[in-house]
């Protein structure tokens, strides 16, 4: 690897759907490579497929990368805004005799393809128009690359070493469609060269494109970049995980309550490792990342492992930082209104009681519902079981006891609970569970003393009294 030239890499998604996690891992490896070497990371939107590219997909890709913190140094460039450059390069190849116009109709091409298949031959274009001089009237035609007819194309892959291809198996690929729009293999070469991309790190599904692109680099007089084709991610059924085969949108993981750092940590371990270490902070990834340490073995996506990593991040992320990610989840789950006006400090208050109990932010939001909602939302089964005439006097006594306390502490709350249950001759659970249901609406919550301290004296008294009154009204 020649590192004398400053490193410059790119992530070039096609906006024909959402950004799935296989694409994110490719972006991540490029981002880490650039950051490790002090280079530049370029975002380029490859939107020349006009029939399938959408503005919605472009927005989703950019939003997902921003959420993940994969910041780019240049871009986002859009290929449809660079048409003049592609036309210029196509004209150059035509003028130099390295490309030609093809006037074969779609029907003729399909007939040629079927004839080749019947003869068990490679159904590539047969070169009918390669030496054609006439221009059929009324036929717009396409521009095809005049590929060599024999020889070998050899490229060096940073992960696979030398990879050779027989040019006789290659096609005279189309560079420009009949409507003038360029094709992928053409524009990717022009863009990478024009933008000074030094290393092309991409999925191994692009390996078959490499010889075509290498010939185009040569024909246009461009130096070849370094290539690294990483193995794809497999789903649980051992098939490739892709947006065409049910892979989940990256932003769906955000909505399911995953932290961006947890998803990044999980994805970097799908194909790269540093001993047996599982949890990596970003600065560790950047410092230790090496493309030579990326394995060629396909990685299998394991949702359970992702949940475990997310749980570790929820437990260790500072509450004030976690609050920034929890806030939109609280809104999405209908726990807070969109214009709630709460600060990160206010949202962070219940987190220390919940971060050891939640695997996702959605789960944490559900557990925090009792704190953010003004009105208690009762589980009806819990209400019927614990808020009754047996528990009512205990709730009333506790409210009266708390009313007398100048300051709430774990110690004086524990004393109050013990005094009440001892006087009533019952076990602690006979008071604690009704109090828990009265305060949170559920039978599960943080420790009961912690819950009271979190809610504060005023709210605790209001909810205890409301529960006691509700018992009378329901009878």
RAURVEN-V348708 format. One line per field, one symbol per residue. phi: phi as a letter, one per 30 degrees, with the letter a starting at -180 (. if undefined). psi: psi as a letter, one per 40 degrees, with the letter a starting at -180 (. if undefined). Layout:
BEGIN
phi = ???
psi = ???
END
This chain:
BEGIN
phi = .dcddedbbbcbdcdclddcddddddddddddddddcicbcccbcccddddbdbddddddddddddddicdccbjddbddcbdedddddddeddddicbbdccddedddddddddddddhcdddddiececdcdbedicdibccdddedajbcbbccdccidbcbddddccdddcbdddjddcedddddddddddidcbccadddcedddddddddedddicddddcbcdddccdddicddbddbiddeeddddddjcdeddddedddddkbbbicdccbdeddeddcdbddcdddddccdbeddddddddddddcdeedddddddeddddddidbddcdidddddddedeedcdccbcbdddddddcedddddcdcddddddddccbdddeddddddddddedddbdbeddddddddddddddibdeddcddedddddcibcbaeeddddddddidddeddddddddddddddd
psi = hhedhhhhiihgihfeaihiddddddddddddddddefaihhhhhgfegdediidddddddddddddefgiidiahihdeefdddddddddddddefeiihhehidddddddddddddefihfihefdedehdihhhehdiihihgiieiahhhihhddeahhihheeeiigihdhideeiiidddddddddddefhdhhhiieeeddeddddddddddefiihiiihhiiihiadeeihhieefeiiideddddefiidddddddddegeiigbehdhhiddddddehhdeehiehhihhhdddddddddddddehhddddddddddddddeediidfdeiiddddededdedeeehdidddddddeddddhdhhhhhdddddddgaddeddddddddddddehdhhiddddddddddddddefiiddddddddddddeeiehiiiddddddddiddddddddddddddddde.
END
